[in-house]
Amino acid sequence: MKEKVYAGIETGGSKFVCAVGTGPDDLVTSQFATTSPDETIGKAIDFIKDHSRLKQIAAVGVASFGPLDLDQGSPTYGYITTTPKDSWSNIDIYGKIRSRLEVPVAIDTDVNGASLGEQVWGAAKGLDTFIYLTIGTGIGGGGMTNGRLMHGLLHPEMGHMRIPHDWQKDPYGGCCPFHGDCLEGLASGRAMGLRWGQSPENLPLDHPSWEIEAGYLALAVANLICIMSPQRIVIGGGVMKNPSLMSAVRRKADHLLNGYVRSEAITKDIDRYVVSPVLGYLAGVVGALELAKGTDPDRRSSPAQG
């Protein structure tokens, strides 16, 4: 009998990450650039089919960039909808995957997937109310409230919150095609690249861009603390690879809150309150595996899915 495993697909604006396994310790992974929908989704399906010859893949989880239609009663359930990503608007990613793989498929946002991965295996283990932010090509946010992944009218769109924009300090108008200078429009990796003429990974560590970036992210963190009262905030994504950025965000967020939120988690131990993901770049695809497990009545990893 074949070994029973799960498959996960994390779709991103710049790359897809696919995995087969049961958790972070036994993953077989592949990643490739995000090109056209048919080509990229096809590569993900081929990866899973190749591994299904050796192992029994019980279910597939998809942690996708969005916005997504996650209303199960909607005729466009599982579609990527009004995304800024070229050629990806109104793409039935759920349907394309489900129609070519004869196993259950679960779908949620990439950040909710990463949240689930970190809650089961990583930086949010044991917590039931927390936020996961990813700062990459775009900006997204998700997480849990009372032990359940965040859903509602649609799903959280934390990357598009409006934050103060000091035009004198930062005259860049923002790159979001919908809102201009929302958080994503000002602080995403794409915004940094367009503003400074080079991608974040190529900017010197002492470049003035990082002080501006830390300020915008700290505004977001302070807003989310006041709105959601999370037990922890986990921040991942490629932009956070700058080793000094996280500490600057913590310092500036603490300053913005000015002692108003009277919790020692913030006032005395913020280094353990605003943290990096334990799973690193694998958080999303490990979370996709956990989404897949949620379709298997014999192996539900947690009550968080639903």
DARAFEN-V733291 format. One record per run of one state. SS is the DSSP state (H for helix, E for strand, L for the rest). FROM is the first residue (numbers start at 1). LEN is the number of residues. If there is no record, write none. Layout:
[[SS;FROM;LEN] [SS;FROM;LEN]]
//
This chain:
[[L;1;3] [E;4;8] [L;12;3] [E;15;7] [L;22;6] [E;28;6] [L;34;3] [H;37;16] [L;53;3] [E;56;9] [L;65;3] [E;68;1] [L;69;11] [E;80;1] [L;81;10] [E;91;1] [L;92;1] [H;93;8] [L;101;3] [E;104;6] [H;110;12] [L;122;8] [E;130;6] [L;136;3] [E;139;7] [L;146;2] [E;148;2] [L;150;8] [H;158;3] [L;161;15] [E;176;1] [L;177;3] [E;180;1] [L;181;2] [H;183;5] [L;188;1] [H;189;8] [L;197;3] [H;200;3] [L;203;6] [H;209;20] [L;229;4] [E;233;4] [L;237;1] [H;238;4] [L;242;3] [H;245;13] [L;258;6] [H;264;4] [L;268;2] [H;270;3] [L;273;1] [E;274;2] [L;276;4] [H;280;14] [L;294;13]]
//
